[in-house]
Amino acid sequence: MGLVYYSLDCTVRSCMMEELEQDVDEENLYRSSRLSPLGGMRWLELLMIAAAEHDDQWLAGRVEREGLLNSHYPRRNRDGGVTDVKMPWNAPLTLAEGEFNRLYIRGVCRAVIENNGREVLVYRGKAVRNPRPESLALQGQLLDAASLLSQLGGAEGANAPFPGPNSGLTVCRPGDFPSEAV
C-alpha cells in the first residue's frame, strides 16, 4: 500500500513536473543503481507519467511488471567486503514510493512557495510497524518549504535525511490536512 497524499492535486502535479524538468535540464535526475539497463531507460518516462496522472502504487506496479530492477545488488558486509544479494521482494515499492514521495514533497514545497506560503506540514502518510523516534518527533511539525525544497532537489536529494527511507512520512499544505486525521 502506498502513501496517502493529501495535497496531490493539479497544482502540485504541475509543480512536480517542473521539478522533474529542472532535474532533466540540469542532468541531475536520480536513477537508482538497482534499476536494470532497461529500467534506467524507462525510469524518467514512468516517473513523468506517475507525476502527471498516477501515484507511487502505479509506479511500483510498472517497475515490477516490466522487470525494471536488477535481480541482485551489491551489499556491504560487516567486514567491509561486498556480496551480491537477491533483490528484496518489495524493492519496486520501496523505490517507487521513495522517489514519488520525494518528488511530491518537492511539488508541495514549490506550490506553497509560489502561493506566497512558507511552511509545509509533516504527517505520516503510511503506517509503519516500528516508527523511528526521529520520525515520530517530526509528525505534526511545520517545516520551511524553501529549505526543504533545496534539500530534496536533484540526484543529491535522494540521500537527504528527510523523509527517510521507509519512514512513511510526507508533507502537505497545512490547510489540506484533514481535521479527522488528527
C-alpha positions in Angstrom: 0.0 0.0 0.0 1.3 3.4 -1.0 1.3 6.7 0.9 -1.7 9.0 1.3 -1.0 12.3 -0.4 -3.4 15.0 0.9 -2.1 17.7 -1.4 -1.9 15.7 -4.6 -3.9 18.0 -6.9 -3.3 19.5 -10.4 -1.3 22.4 -8.9 1.1 20.1 -7.1 1.3 17.8 -10.1 2.3 20.7 -12.2 5.0 21.7 -9.7 6.2 18.1 -9.6 6.6 18.2 -13.4 8.5 21.5 -13.2 10.8 19.9 -10.6 11.3 16.9 -12.8 12.0 19.0 -15.9 14.6 21.0 -13.8 16.4 17.8 -12.9 16.5 16.7 -16.6 17.7 20.2 -17.7 20.4 20.1 -15.1 21.2 16.5 -15.9 20.6 15.8 -12.2 17.9 13.1 -12.2 18.3 10.4 -9.6 18.5 6.9 -11.1 18.8 4.1 -8.6 21.7 1.7 -9.1 19.1 -1.0 -8.6 17.5 -0.3 -11.9 18.4 -2.6 -14.7 19.7 -1.1 -18.0 16.1 -1.2 -19.3 14.9 0.3 -16.1 17.4 3.1 -16.4 16.0 3.9 -19.9 12.3 3.7 -18.8 12.6 5.4 -15.4 12.2 9.0 -16.5 9.2 8.3 -18.7 7.4 6.3 -16.0 8.2 8.9 -13.3 6.7 11.6 -15.5 3.6 9.6 -16.2 3.2 8.9 -12.5 3.7 12.5 -11.5 1.2 13.7 -14.1 -1.6 11.1 -13.6 -0.9 8.5 -11.0 0.9 7.7 -7.7 3.6 5.6 -6.1 1.5 2.4 -6.3 1.1 2.7 -10.1 4.8 3.4 -10.5 5.7 0.4 -8.4 3.4 -1.8 -10.4 5.0 -0.7 -13.7 8.5 -1.2 -12.3 7.6 -4.7 -11.2 5.5 -5.7 -14.3 8.2 -4.5 -16.7 11.0 -6.1 -14.7 13.0 -2.9 -14.4 15.1 -3.8 -11.5 18.3 -6.0 -11.4 17.8 -9.4 -9.9 20.7 -8.9 -7.5 22.5 -5.9 -5.9 25.8 -5.4 -4.1 25.6 -5.2 -0.3 28.5 -4.4 2.1 29.4 -7.0 4.7 30.4 -6.2 8.3 34.0 -7.0 7.4 34.0 -4.3 4.6 33.6 -6.8 1.7 30.8 -6.7 -0.8 28.4 -9.6 -1.6 25.7 -9.8 -4.4 22.4 -10.5 -2.8 18.9 -11.1 -4.2 16.8 -8.1 -4.8 14.2 -7.8 -2.0 10.6 -8.7 -3.0 9.4 -5.2 -2.0 12.2 -3.3 -3.9 9.8 -2.0 -6.6 7.5 -0.4 -4.0 10.4 0.9 -1.9 12.0 2.6 -5.0 8.7 4.0 -6.4 7.4 5.1 -3.0 10.6 6.8 -2.0 11.1 8.6 -5.3 7.5 9.6 -6.0 7.2 10.9 -2.4 10.4 12.9 -2.7 9.1 14.4 -6.0 5.6 15.0 -4.4 7.2 16.8 -1.4 9.2 19.0 -3.8 6.0 19.7 -5.7 4.1 20.7 -2.5 7.0 22.9 -1.4 7.1 24.6 -4.7 3.3 25.1 -4.8 3.4 26.6 -1.2 6.2 29.0 -2.2 4.5 30.0 -5.4 1.4 30.8 -3.4 3.4 33.0 -1.0 3.3 30.4 1.8 6.3 29.4 3.9 5.6 26.1 5.6 4.5 22.5 4.9 3.1 20.1 7.5 4.7 16.7 8.2 2.4 13.8 8.6 2.5 10.0 8.4 1.2 9.1 5.0 1.6 5.4 5.6 1.5 3.3 8.8 4.8 1.7 9.6 5.3 -1.2 12.1 8.1 0.3 14.1 8.4 4.0 13.5 11.8 5.5 14.3 11.8 8.0 17.2 13.1 10.8 14.9 10.1 10.1 12.6 7.7 10.3 15.5 9.2 13.6 16.5 8.6 15.1 13.1 4.9 14.3 12.8 2.8 17.4 13.1 5.8 19.7 12.6 5.8 22.7 10.3 8.9 22.8 8.1 10.2 25.7 6.0 9.2 24.9 2.4 12.1 26.7 0.7 14.7 24.9 2.9 13.1 21.5 2.4 12.8 22.1 -1.4 16.5 22.9 -1.7 17.4 19.8 0.4 15.5 17.4 -1.8 16.4 18.7 -5.2 18.0 16.5 -7.9 20.1 13.4 -7.5 21.7 14.5 -4.3 18.3 14.9 -2.7 17.8 11.2 -2.8 20.1 10.9 0.1 18.6 13.7 2.1 17.7 12.9 5.7 14.0 13.7 5.3 11.7 11.9 4.8 14.0 8.9 5.5 13.7 5.5 3.8 10.5 3.6 4.6 9.6 6.2 7.2 6.0 6.7 5.9 6.4 10.4 6.4 5.4 13.0 3.8 4.1 16.6 3.8 1.1 18.6 2.8 -0.1 22.2 2.6 -1.2 22.9 6.2 -4.8 23.6 5.1 -5.0 20.2 3.2 -4.6 18.1 6.4 -8.0 16.7 7.3 -9.1 17.5 10.9 -10.4 14.0 11.4 -6.9 12.6 10.8 -5.5 14.2 14.0 
